[in-house]
Amino acid sequence: MQHDFDTIIIGGSFAGMSAALQLVRARQKVLVLDGNVRRNRFARHSHGFLGQDGASPDNIIATSRAQLLKYPTLSWENTLAQSAEQMGRLFKITTETGQSYLTRTLVLATGVTDTLPDIPGLAERWGDRVFHCPYCHGYEMDQQPLGVLASSDLAMHQALMLPDWGPTTFFLNNAFDPTDIQLSQLARRKVTLERTPVAEITGDQATVRLTDGRNIPLAGLLIQTRTAITSPIASQLGCAFVEGPLGPYLQTDAMMETTIPGVFACGDAMIAAGSVGLAVGNGIRAGTAAHHCLIFWDDA
């Protein structure tokens, strides 16, 4: 059966484009399918990424895509992959526009979708004053008062980290009761404990209004989100998942290959950590691994 592409990459954000770059530089025929739903589209600046610290994520994406499109073996479609099926050793991918393609290998760089706690005012500030990664956003808070909103006892880790970026209030919000050992740890880090539930987030920054009417002004609020794989493609192909602390992610081996041979994964879909640098790094690994798979295709 004749294939259309050597590799189809589902997702054209940082991880997907990084994988694509390795493959087109190896002169492989690559198609990127991208629905423009990258995870950090709500953030105005990207931090902690060497050489691009403080740059606009939109600009990084636009520049990267322009560089990729100079390679003649790259094709790009602004559309979502809707379905996938295995056909012998090939994979058939059908887009939301009804177009179908056959590929020898597949890279899933679909990313994840965040579900925020159901508190008024959080969503409007997401990616700015409300965030999930202090390494990405904490420095810009300029050591002003900060908060951690608990959704489970996993928030303890965040509450113990955040004081390095500013005086920290830990809002338990009826999520859990700290143990005596945890209370001692919080006291050692000079974290203020607030047991009154949160009613809403208001103000120009991230003022927390409690159910008893008190307002606690903050420069920023660190939260936990639940994550879900953005695309159904991995499930349709039967890829195995690992249940992470905040949501499932794809199971891969050291070569970034999923439990389905010929299907690789990179980015937030396969690692329980949101970072542009990590996404680019494991995108490189997934792209080179897919190329190695193609090299030995005839021996399989």
DRENZA-688011 format. One record per residue (C-alpha): residue number from 0; residue in three letters; x, y, z. Coordinates in pm, 1 decimal, decimal comma. Example, Ala and Ser with C-alpha at 12.3 -4.5 7.8 and 13.67 -1.06 7.14 Angstrom:
BEGIN
site i: 0	aa: ALA	xx: 1230,0	yy: -450,0	zz: 780,0
site i: 1	aa: SER	xx: 1367,0	yy: -106,0	zz: 714,0
This chain:
BEGIN
site i: 0	aa: MET	xx: 0,0	yy: 0,0	zz: 0,0
site i: 1	aa: GLN	xx: 141,6	yy: 337,9	zz: -102,0
site i: 2	aa: HIS	xx: 189,1	yy: 596,6	zz: 171,7
site i: 3	aa: ASP	xx: 144,7	yy: 973,2	zz: 136,3
site i: 4	aa: PHE	xx: 395,3	yy: 1075,3	zz: 404,9
site i: 5	aa: ASP	xx: 683,5	yy: 929,6	zz: 599,4
site i: 6	aa: THR	xx: 556,0	yy: 1096,3	zz: 916,7
site i: 7	aa: ILE	xx: 242,5	yy: 1283,1	zz: 1013,2
site i: 8	aa: ILE	xx: 273,6	yy: 1504,8	zz: 1318,9
site i: 9	aa: ILE	xx: -48,4	yy: 1587,3	zz: 1500,2
site i: 10	aa: GLY	xx: 1,5	yy: 1919,9	zz: 1674,0
site i: 11	aa: GLY	xx: 209,0	yy: 2211,3	zz: 1547,3
site i: 12	aa: SER	xx: 316,3	yy: 2377,9	zz: 1869,0
site i: 13	aa: PHE	xx: 662,8	yy: 2369,8	zz: 2027,7
site i: 14	aa: ALA	xx: 699,7	yy: 1991,5	zz: 2055,9
site i: 15	aa: GLY	xx: 542,6	yy: 1912,9	zz: 1719,2
site i: 16	aa: MET	xx: 749,8	yy: 2165,0	zz: 1525,7
site i: 17	aa: SER	xx: 1064,9	yy: 2052,2	zz: 1702,8
site i: 18	aa: ALA	xx: 996,7	yy: 1693,5	zz: 1592,1
site i: 19	aa: ALA	xx: 916,9	yy: 1811,8	zz: 1240,1
site i: 20	aa: LEU	xx: 1243,8	yy: 2002,3	zz: 1212,8
site i: 21	aa: GLN	xx: 1451,8	yy: 1692,2	zz: 1280,1
site i: 22	aa: LEU	xx: 1259,2	yy: 1490,0	zz: 1023,0
site i: 23	aa: VAL	xx: 1263,9	yy: 1741,8	zz: 738,0
site i: 24	aa: ARG	xx: 1634,8	yy: 1797,8	zz: 795,4
site i: 25	aa: ALA	xx: 1666,6	yy: 1423,0	zz: 738,3
site i: 26	aa: ARG	xx: 1478,3	yy: 1486,7	zz: 410,5
site i: 27	aa: GLN	xx: 1170,8	yy: 1291,6	zz: 516,1
site i: 28	aa: LYS	xx: 827,9	yy: 1378,5	zz: 379,4
site i: 29	aa: VAL	xx: 632,2	yy: 1526,1	zz: 670,7
site i: 30	aa: LEU	xx: 280,5	yy: 1659,7	zz: 722,4
site i: 31	aa: VAL	xx: 192,4	yy: 1872,3	zz: 1026,3
site i: 32	aa: LEU	xx: -174,9	yy: 1896,1	zz: 1122,9
site i: 33	aa: ASP	xx: -242,8	yy: 2181,8	zz: 1362,7
site i: 34	aa: GLY	xx: -569,8	yy: 2312,4	zz: 1504,0
site i: 35	aa: ASN	xx: -411,1	yy: 2617,1	zz: 1675,4
site i: 36	aa: VAL	xx: -510,3	yy: 2513,8	zz: 2028,4
site i: 37	aa: ARG	xx: -168,9	yy: 2516,5	zz: 2194,2
site i: 38	aa: ARG	xx: -168,7	yy: 2511,9	zz: 2572,2
site i: 39	aa: ASN	xx: 13,4	yy: 2840,9	zz: 2638,4
site i: 40	aa: ARG	xx: -194,2	yy: 3051,8	zz: 2398,5
site i: 41	aa: PHE	xx: -325,2	yy: 3245,6	zz: 2701,1
site i: 42	aa: ALA	xx: 22,8	yy: 3365,6	zz: 2806,2
site i: 43	aa: ARG	xx: 167,9	yy: 3691,5	zz: 2675,5
site i: 44	aa: HIS	xx: 530,1	yy: 3601,9	zz: 2749,6
site i: 45	aa: SER	xx: 737,9	yy: 3285,2	zz: 2757,0
site i: 46	aa: HIS	xx: 1000,7	yy: 3256,2	zz: 3030,0
site i: 47	aa: GLY	xx: 1265,6	yy: 3002,7	zz: 3121,4
site i: 48	aa: PHE	xx: 1333,6	yy: 2904,2	zz: 2758,1
site i: 49	aa: LEU	xx: 1699,4	yy: 2970,5	zz: 2680,0
site i: 50	aa: GLY	xx: 1747,0	yy: 3235,0	zz: 2411,9
site i: 51	aa: GLN	xx: 1378,1	yy: 3330,8	zz: 2411,8
site i: 52	aa: ASP	xx: 1327,4	yy: 3446,3	zz: 2771,0
site i: 53	aa: GLY	xx: 1045,0	yy: 3700,9	zz: 2779,1
site i: 54	aa: ALA	xx: 951,5	yy: 3658,3	zz: 2413,8
site i: 55	aa: SER	xx: 592,1	yy: 3635,0	zz: 2298,9
site i: 56	aa: PRO	xx: 485,3	yy: 3270,9	zz: 2248,4
site i: 57	aa: ASP	xx: 295,0	yy: 3382,6	zz: 1938,3
site i: 58	aa: ASN	xx: 614,0	yy: 3528,7	zz: 1791,7
site i: 59	aa: ILE	xx: 820,3	yy: 3219,6	zz: 1874,9
site i: 60	aa: ILE	xx: 559,0	yy: 3001,1	zz: 1706,7
site i: 61	aa: ALA	xx: 535,1	yy: 3226,4	zz: 1398,7
site i: 62	aa: THR	xx: 912,6	yy: 3241,8	zz: 1353,5
site i: 63	aa: SER	xx: 952,7	yy: 2867,4	zz: 1401,8
site i: 64	aa: ARG	xx: 679,4	yy: 2788,2	zz: 1153,3
site i: 65	aa: ALA	xx: 825,1	yy: 3025,2	zz: 892,5
site i: 66	aa: GLN	xx: 1162,1	yy: 2852,9	zz: 925,4
site i: 67	aa: LEU	xx: 1003,1	yy: 2508,5	zz: 892,7
site i: 68	aa: LEU	xx: 807,3	yy: 2600,5	zz: 582,4
site i: 69	aa: LYS	xx: 1132,6	yy: 2672,0	zz: 397,6
site i: 70	aa: TYR	xx: 1197,7	yy: 2297,1	zz: 384,8
site i: 71	aa: PRO	xx: 1050,8	yy: 2149,8	zz: 64,6
site i: 72	aa: THR	xx: 952,3	yy: 1816,0	zz: 219,9
site i: 73	aa: LEU	xx: 725,2	yy: 1979,6	zz: 479,6
site i: 74	aa: SER	xx: 349,5	yy: 2015,2	zz: 433,2
site i: 75	aa: TRP	xx: 126,2	yy: 2200,0	zz: 678,8
site i: 76	aa: GLU	xx: -250,5	yy: 2205,9	zz: 721,7
site i: 77	aa: ASN	xx: -439,4	yy: 2422,0	zz: 968,7
site i: 78	aa: THR	xx: -689,9	yy: 2157,8	zz: 1067,4
site i: 79	aa: LEU	xx: -756,3	yy: 1907,6	zz: 1343,7
site i: 80	aa: ALA	xx: -698,3	yy: 1536,1	zz: 1304,6
site i: 81	aa: GLN	xx: -1038,9	yy: 1381,4	zz: 1365,6
site i: 82	aa: SER	xx: -979,6	yy: 1006,7	zz: 1340,8
site i: 83	aa: ALA	xx: -705,7	yy: 748,0	zz: 1302,2
site i: 84	aa: GLU	xx: -689,2	yy: 380,5	zz: 1218,2
site i: 85	aa: GLN	xx: -411,3	yy: 132,5	zz: 1157,9
site i: 86	aa: MET	xx: -405,3	yy: -21,7	zz: 811,1
site i: 87	aa: GLY	xx: -143,3	yy: -294,4	zz: 809,5
site i: 88	aa: ARG	xx: 182,2	yy: -117,1	zz: 887,2
site i: 89	aa: LEU	xx: 45,5	yy: 222,5	zz: 786,1
site i: 90	aa: PHE	xx: -173,8	yy: 471,5	zz: 969,7
site i: 91	aa: LYS	xx: -470,5	yy: 644,7	zz: 810,3
site i: 92	aa: ILE	xx: -538,8	yy: 992,4	zz: 948,2
site i: 93	aa: THR	xx: -859,2	yy: 1175,6	zz: 859,3
site i: 94	aa: THR	xx: -894,8	yy: 1547,6	zz: 927,8
site i: 95	aa: GLU	xx: -1201,6	yy: 1744,8	zz: 1030,9
site i: 96	aa: THR	xx: -1233,9	yy: 1855,6	zz: 667,2
site i: 97	aa: GLY	xx: -1267,0	yy: 1493,1	zz: 555,2
site i: 98	aa: GLN	xx: -924,5	yy: 1462,9	zz: 393,0
site i: 99	aa: SER	xx: -741,4	yy: 1133,7	zz: 458,3
site i: 100	aa: TYR	xx: -369,1	yy: 1056,2	zz: 445,5
site i: 101	aa: LEU	xx: -156,1	yy: 744,5	zz: 488,7
site i: 102	aa: THR	xx: 168,7	yy: 762,9	zz: 682,3
site i: 103	aa: ARG	xx: 440,8	yy: 521,1	zz: 785,6
site i: 104	aa: THR	xx: 496,8	yy: 679,5	zz: 1127,5
site i: 105	aa: LEU	xx: 300,8	yy: 911,1	zz: 1350,3
site i: 106	aa: VAL	xx: 408,1	yy: 1167,0	zz: 1610,7
site i: 107	aa: LEU	xx: 146,3	yy: 1273,9	zz: 1864,4
site i: 108	aa: ALA	xx: 220,4	yy: 1626,0	zz: 1984,3
site i: 109	aa: THR	xx: -140,5	yy: 1699,4	zz: 2070,1
site i: 110	aa: GLY	xx: -82,0	yy: 1870,3	zz: 2403,0
site i: 111	aa: VAL	xx: -331,8	yy: 1883,3	zz: 2686,4
site i: 112	aa: THR	xx: -632,1	yy: 2092,1	zz: 2785,4
site i: 113	aa: ASP	xx: -646,6	yy: 2248,9	zz: 3131,5
site i: 114	aa: THR	xx: -960,2	yy: 2244,1	zz: 3344,9
site i: 115	aa: LEU	xx: -945,2	yy: 2517,8	zz: 3607,3
site i: 116	aa: PRO	xx: -1110,4	yy: 2508,9	zz: 3950,4
site i: 117	aa: ASP	xx: -1467,0	yy: 2640,1	zz: 3930,0
site i: 118	aa: ILE	xx: -1410,4	yy: 2976,7	zz: 4095,6
site i: 119	aa: PRO	xx: -1531,5	yy: 3305,4	zz: 3941,1
site i: 120	aa: GLY	xx: -1248,8	yy: 3523,7	zz: 3813,5
site i: 121	aa: LEU	xx: -989,4	yy: 3249,6	zz: 3762,9
site i: 122	aa: ALA	xx: -1039,6	yy: 3192,4	zz: 3391,1
site i: 123	aa: GLU	xx: -1015,3	yy: 3563,0	zz: 3303,8
site i: 124	aa: ARG	xx: -669,6	yy: 3580,9	zz: 3465,5
site i: 125	aa: TRP	xx: -539,0	yy: 3243,6	zz: 3345,7
site i: 126	aa: GLY	xx: -193,9	yy: 3266,6	zz: 3189,2
site i: 127	aa: ASP	xx: -129,0	yy: 3606,4	zz: 3345,4
site i: 128	aa: ARG	xx: -198,8	yy: 3655,1	zz: 3716,2
site i: 129	aa: VAL	xx: -328,1	yy: 3300,3	zz: 3761,5
site i: 130	aa: PHE	xx: -72,8	yy: 3037,0	zz: 3662,0
site i: 131	aa: HIS	xx: 43,6	yy: 2679,1	zz: 3720,8
site i: 132	aa: CYS	xx: 422,8	yy: 2710,8	zz: 3688,0
site i: 133	aa: PRO	xx: 627,0	yy: 2942,4	zz: 3914,0
site i: 134	aa: TYR	xx: 937,1	yy: 2894,3	zz: 3697,5
site i: 135	aa: CYS	xx: 743,5	yy: 3041,7	zz: 3404,0
site i: 136	aa: HIS	xx: 566,9	yy: 3327,9	zz: 3584,0
site i: 137	aa: GLY	xx: 701,3	yy: 3366,9	zz: 3937,3
site i: 138	aa: TYR	xx: 996,6	yy: 3598,2	zz: 3877,1
site i: 139	aa: GLU	xx: 778,6	yy: 3866,1	zz: 3716,0
site i: 140	aa: MET	xx: 566,5	yy: 3885,7	zz: 4033,7
site i: 141	aa: ASP	xx: 861,6	yy: 4082,3	zz: 4174,8
site i: 142	aa: GLN	xx: 849,5	yy: 3931,7	zz: 4526,4
site i: 143	aa: GLN	xx: 502,6	yy: 4071,5	zz: 4589,0
site i: 144	aa: PRO	xx: 241,1	yy: 3874,7	zz: 4790,3
site i: 145	aa: LEU	xx: 143,1	yy: 3549,6	zz: 4620,3
site i: 146	aa: GLY	xx: -104,4	yy: 3271,5	zz: 4683,2
site i: 147	aa: VAL	xx: -149,6	yy: 2899,8	zz: 4628,4
site i: 148	aa: LEU	xx: -500,7	yy: 2764,3	zz: 4580,9
site i: 149	aa: ALA	xx: -532,7	yy: 2401,6	zz: 4689,2
site i: 150	aa: SER	xx: -734,2	yy: 2150,1	zz: 4490,3
site i: 151	aa: SER	xx: -581,1	yy: 1852,4	zz: 4672,4
site i: 152	aa: ASP	xx: -293,2	yy: 1771,8	zz: 4905,5
site i: 153	aa: LEU	xx: -62,5	yy: 1791,1	zz: 4601,8
site i: 154	aa: ALA	xx: -76,7	yy: 2168,2	zz: 4648,8
site i: 155	aa: MET	xx: 158,0	yy: 2125,8	zz: 4946,2
site i: 156	aa: HIS	xx: 446,3	yy: 2098,9	zz: 4701,4
site i: 157	aa: GLN	xx: 350,3	yy: 2430,3	zz: 4540,6
site i: 158	aa: ALA	xx: 300,0	yy: 2600,6	zz: 4876,1
site i: 159	aa: LEU	xx: 649,1	yy: 2501,9	zz: 4988,3
site i: 160	aa: MET	xx: 804,2	yy: 2617,1	zz: 4659,4
site i: 161	aa: LEU	xx: 638,9	yy: 2954,0	zz: 4612,3
site i: 162	aa: PRO	xx: 794,8	yy: 3151,2	zz: 4903,5
site i: 163	aa: ASP	xx: 1115,0	yy: 3177,1	zz: 4698,5
site i: 164	aa: TRP	xx: 918,3	yy: 3407,8	zz: 4465,6
site i: 165	aa: GLY	xx: 729,2	yy: 3609,0	zz: 4727,3
site i: 166	aa: PRO	xx: 541,1	yy: 3601,0	zz: 5061,5
site i: 167	aa: THR	xx: 289,5	yy: 3318,9	zz: 5025,1
site i: 168	aa: THR	xx: -63,8	yy: 3255,6	zz: 5148,9
site i: 169	aa: PHE	xx: -191,2	yy: 2898,5	zz: 5117,7
site i: 170	aa: PHE	xx: -567,3	yy: 2880,1	zz: 5056,7
site i: 171	aa: LEU	xx: -684,3	yy: 2533,5	zz: 5163,3
site i: 172	aa: ASN	xx: -1034,1	yy: 2591,8	zz: 5021,1
site i: 173	aa: ASN	xx: -1166,2	yy: 2276,9	zz: 5195,2
site i: 174	aa: ALA	xx: -942,0	yy: 2063,0	zz: 4971,4
site i: 175	aa: PHE	xx: -755,8	yy: 1885,3	zz: 5253,0
site i: 176	aa: ASP	xx: -632,3	yy: 1919,8	zz: 5611,5
site i: 177	aa: PRO	xx: -253,8	yy: 1943,1	zz: 5651,4
site i: 178	aa: THR	xx: -91,5	yy: 1698,4	zz: 5890,5
site i: 179	aa: ASP	xx: 117,9	yy: 1815,7	zz: 6183,9
site i: 180	aa: ILE	xx: 432,2	yy: 1747,3	zz: 5982,0
site i: 181	aa: GLN	xx: 297,7	yy: 1950,6	zz: 5689,7
site i: 182	aa: LEU	xx: 201,1	yy: 2236,3	zz: 5921,4
site i: 183	aa: SER	xx: 556,0	yy: 2237,5	zz: 6054,5
site i: 184	aa: GLN	xx: 693,6	yy: 2248,6	zz: 5699,5
site i: 185	aa: LEU	xx: 465,9	yy: 2539,8	zz: 5608,4
site i: 186	aa: ALA	xx: 567,5	yy: 2728,1	zz: 5921,5
site i: 187	aa: ARG	xx: 935,8	yy: 2675,6	zz: 5842,6
site i: 188	aa: ARG	xx: 876,9	yy: 2830,3	zz: 5498,7
site i: 189	aa: LYS	xx: 676,6	yy: 3115,3	zz: 5660,2
site i: 190	aa: VAL	xx: 363,8	yy: 3030,6	zz: 5461,8
site i: 191	aa: THR	xx: 41,0	yy: 3189,2	zz: 5588,0
site i: 192	aa: LEU	xx: -240,5	yy: 2934,8	zz: 5611,3
site i: 193	aa: GLU	xx: -593,8	yy: 3043,7	zz: 5515,7
site i: 194	aa: ARG	xx: -876,3	yy: 2799,1	zz: 5587,2
site i: 195	aa: THR	xx: -1173,5	yy: 3016,5	zz: 5486,5
site i: 196	aa: PRO	xx: -1304,5	yy: 2910,2	zz: 5141,5
site i: 197	aa: VAL	xx: -1244,6	yy: 3126,5	zz: 4835,1
site i: 198	aa: ALA	xx: -1549,0	yy: 3299,5	zz: 4682,9
site i: 199	aa: GLU	xx: -1394,9	yy: 3469,1	zz: 4377,9
site i: 200	aa: ILE	xx: -1087,8	yy: 3635,5	zz: 4230,1
site i: 201	aa: THR	xx: -1118,9	yy: 4009,2	zz: 4165,0
site i: 202	aa: GLY	xx: -917,1	yy: 4323,4	zz: 4096,0
site i: 203	aa: ASP	xx: -654,2	yy: 4421,3	zz: 3842,4
site i: 204	aa: GLN	xx: -417,9	yy: 4151,2	zz: 3965,9
site i: 205	aa: ALA	xx: -546,7	yy: 3855,9	zz: 4169,8
site i: 206	aa: THR	xx: -725,0	yy: 3970,9	zz: 4483,4
site i: 207	aa: VAL	xx: -879,2	yy: 3672,1	zz: 4661,1
site i: 208	aa: ARG	xx: -1224,3	yy: 3737,6	zz: 4808,1
site i: 209	aa: LEU	xx: -1314,2	yy: 3490,7	zz: 5080,6
site i: 210	aa: THR	xx: -1661,6	yy: 3369,9	zz: 5172,9
site i: 211	aa: ASP	xx: -1648,8	yy: 3571,8	zz: 5496,4
site i: 212	aa: GLY	xx: -1609,6	yy: 3892,7	zz: 5292,3
site i: 213	aa: ARG	xx: -1238,6	yy: 3950,5	zz: 5347,5
site i: 214	aa: ASN	xx: -1018,7	yy: 4050,9	zz: 5053,1
site i: 215	aa: ILE	xx: -655,2	yy: 3938,7	zz: 5028,1
site i: 216	aa: PRO	xx: -466,6	yy: 4133,6	zz: 4757,1
site i: 217	aa: LEU	xx: -215,3	yy: 3924,3	zz: 4563,6
site i: 218	aa: ALA	xx: 13,0	yy: 3982,3	zz: 4267,1
site i: 219	aa: GLY	xx: -44,2	yy: 3627,0	zz: 4146,6
site i: 220	aa: LEU	xx: -215,2	yy: 3299,4	zz: 4230,7
site i: 221	aa: LEU	xx: -69,0	yy: 2954,1	zz: 4167,4
site i: 222	aa: ILE	xx: -328,8	yy: 2683,7	zz: 4101,2
site i: 223	aa: GLN	xx: -355,4	yy: 2317,2	zz: 4010,3
site i: 224	aa: THR	xx: -541,4	yy: 2228,2	zz: 3692,7
site i: 225	aa: ARG	xx: -677,5	yy: 1895,1	zz: 3579,4
site i: 226	aa: THR	xx: -541,4	yy: 1803,7	zz: 3237,3
site i: 227	aa: ALA	xx: -677,7	yy: 1589,4	zz: 2955,6
site i: 228	aa: ILE	xx: -519,6	yy: 1486,0	zz: 2626,0
site i: 229	aa: THR	xx: -655,1	yy: 1733,1	zz: 2370,8
site i: 230	aa: SER	xx: -697,0	yy: 1489,0	zz: 2080,7
site i: 231	aa: PRO	xx: -883,8	yy: 1154,4	zz: 2062,0
site i: 232	aa: ILE	xx: -627,7	yy: 1005,6	zz: 1820,3
site i: 233	aa: ALA	xx: -418,4	yy: 820,9	zz: 2080,7
site i: 234	aa: SER	xx: -725,5	yy: 652,8	zz: 2228,0
site i: 235	aa: GLN	xx: -853,4	yy: 556,1	zz: 1884,0
site i: 236	aa: LEU	xx: -524,1	yy: 381,7	zz: 1807,0
site i: 237	aa: GLY	xx: -521,6	yy: 199,9	zz: 2141,1
site i: 238	aa: CYS	xx: -218,3	yy: 372,9	zz: 2293,2
site i: 239	aa: ALA	xx: -172,6	yy: 308,4	zz: 2664,9
site i: 240	aa: PHE	xx: -195,9	yy: 591,9	zz: 2915,8
site i: 241	aa: VAL	xx: -39,8	yy: 652,7	zz: 3254,9
site i: 242	aa: GLU	xx: -258,2	yy: 813,9	zz: 3519,9
site i: 243	aa: GLY	xx: -64,7	yy: 1114,0	zz: 3646,9
site i: 244	aa: PRO	xx: -134,4	yy: 1317,8	zz: 3959,1
site i: 245	aa: LEU	xx: -337,4	yy: 1574,0	zz: 3764,1
site i: 246	aa: GLY	xx: -453,5	yy: 1372,2	zz: 3464,7
site i: 247	aa: PRO	xx: -353,6	yy: 1101,9	zz: 3215,1
site i: 248	aa: TYR	xx: -57,8	yy: 1118,6	zz: 2979,1
site i: 249	aa: LEU	xx: 74,2	yy: 886,3	zz: 2710,3
site i: 250	aa: GLN	xx: 298,6	yy: 596,6	zz: 2805,9
site i: 251	aa: THR	xx: 624,6	yy: 601,0	zz: 2609,2
site i: 252	aa: ASP	xx: 956,8	yy: 421,1	zz: 2621,0
site i: 253	aa: ALA	xx: 1305,3	yy: 573,3	zz: 2622,2
site i: 254	aa: MET	xx: 1275,4	yy: 635,4	zz: 2245,9
site i: 255	aa: MET	xx: 946,7	yy: 826,9	zz: 2287,4
site i: 256	aa: GLU	xx: 753,4	yy: 542,8	zz: 2122,8
site i: 257	aa: THR	xx: 406,9	yy: 467,9	zz: 2257,2
site i: 258	aa: THR	xx: 273,1	yy: 117,1	zz: 2310,7
site i: 259	aa: ILE	xx: 171,0	yy: 116,3	zz: 1942,9
site i: 260	aa: PRO	xx: 480,4	yy: 54,0	zz: 1723,9
site i: 261	aa: GLY	xx: 546,0	yy: 341,5	zz: 1486,7
site i: 262	aa: VAL	xx: 351,8	yy: 592,2	zz: 1698,7
site i: 263	aa: PHE	xx: 564,6	yy: 838,5	zz: 1895,9
site i: 264	aa: ALA	xx: 465,0	yy: 1111,6	zz: 2139,9
site i: 265	aa: CYS	xx: 615,6	yy: 1433,5	zz: 2271,0
site i: 266	aa: GLY	xx: 525,4	yy: 1747,6	zz: 2461,9
site i: 267	aa: ASP	xx: 270,6	yy: 1779,5	zz: 2740,0
site i: 268	aa: ALA	xx: 79,1	yy: 1477,5	zz: 2607,3
site i: 269	aa: MET	xx: 353,5	yy: 1244,9	zz: 2733,5
site i: 270	aa: ILE	xx: 507,3	yy: 1421,4	zz: 3031,8
site i: 271	aa: ALA	xx: 332,6	yy: 1558,8	zz: 3339,3
site i: 272	aa: ALA	xx: 508,5	yy: 1895,6	zz: 3323,6
site i: 273	aa: GLY	xx: 429,0	yy: 2207,2	zz: 3123,9
site i: 274	aa: SER	xx: 743,3	yy: 2371,8	zz: 2987,3
site i: 275	aa: VAL	xx: 838,4	yy: 2507,1	zz: 2644,9
site i: 276	aa: GLY	xx: 1197,4	yy: 2392,1	zz: 2693,8
site i: 277	aa: LEU	xx: 1094,9	yy: 2038,4	zz: 2786,7
site i: 278	aa: ALA	xx: 851,0	yy: 2025,3	zz: 2494,6
site i: 279	aa: VAL	xx: 1120,3	yy: 2129,5	zz: 2247,2
site i: 280	aa: GLY	xx: 1366,6	yy: 1880,9	zz: 2395,5
site i: 281	aa: ASN	xx: 1143,3	yy: 1577,4	zz: 2382,3
site i: 282	aa: GLY	xx: 1013,8	yy: 1689,5	zz: 2042,3
site i: 283	aa: ILE	xx: 1370,6	yy: 1651,2	zz: 1915,4
site i: 284	aa: ARG	xx: 1386,7	yy: 1303,2	zz: 2065,7
site i: 285	aa: ALA	xx: 1053,6	yy: 1199,2	zz: 1913,5
site i: 286	aa: GLY	xx: 1150,3	yy: 1331,4	zz: 1570,1
site i: 287	aa: THR	xx: 1485,7	yy: 1154,5	zz: 1563,5
site i: 288	aa: ALA	xx: 1329,2	yy: 834,1	zz: 1697,8
site i: 289	aa: ALA	xx: 1066,8	yy: 840,9	zz: 1422,2
site i: 290	aa: HIS	xx: 1346,8	yy: 883,8	zz: 1169,0
site i: 291	aa: HIS	xx: 1534,0	yy: 583,8	zz: 1310,6
site i: 292	aa: CYS	xx: 1213,8	yy: 382,5	zz: 1279,4
site i: 293	aa: LEU	xx: 1192,0	yy: 479,7	zz: 912,2
site i: 294	aa: ILE	xx: 1555,3	yy: 384,2	zz: 850,6
site i: 295	aa: PHE	xx: 1486,5	yy: 27,5	zz: 962,0
site i: 296	aa: TRP	xx: 1134,6	yy: 12,4	zz: 817,7
site i: 297	aa: ASP	xx: 1218,5	yy: -258,8	zz: 564,8
site i: 298	aa: ASP	xx: 1381,0	yy: -478,5	zz: 830,9
site i: 299	aa: ALA	xx: 1071,6	yy: -494,1	zz: 1050,3
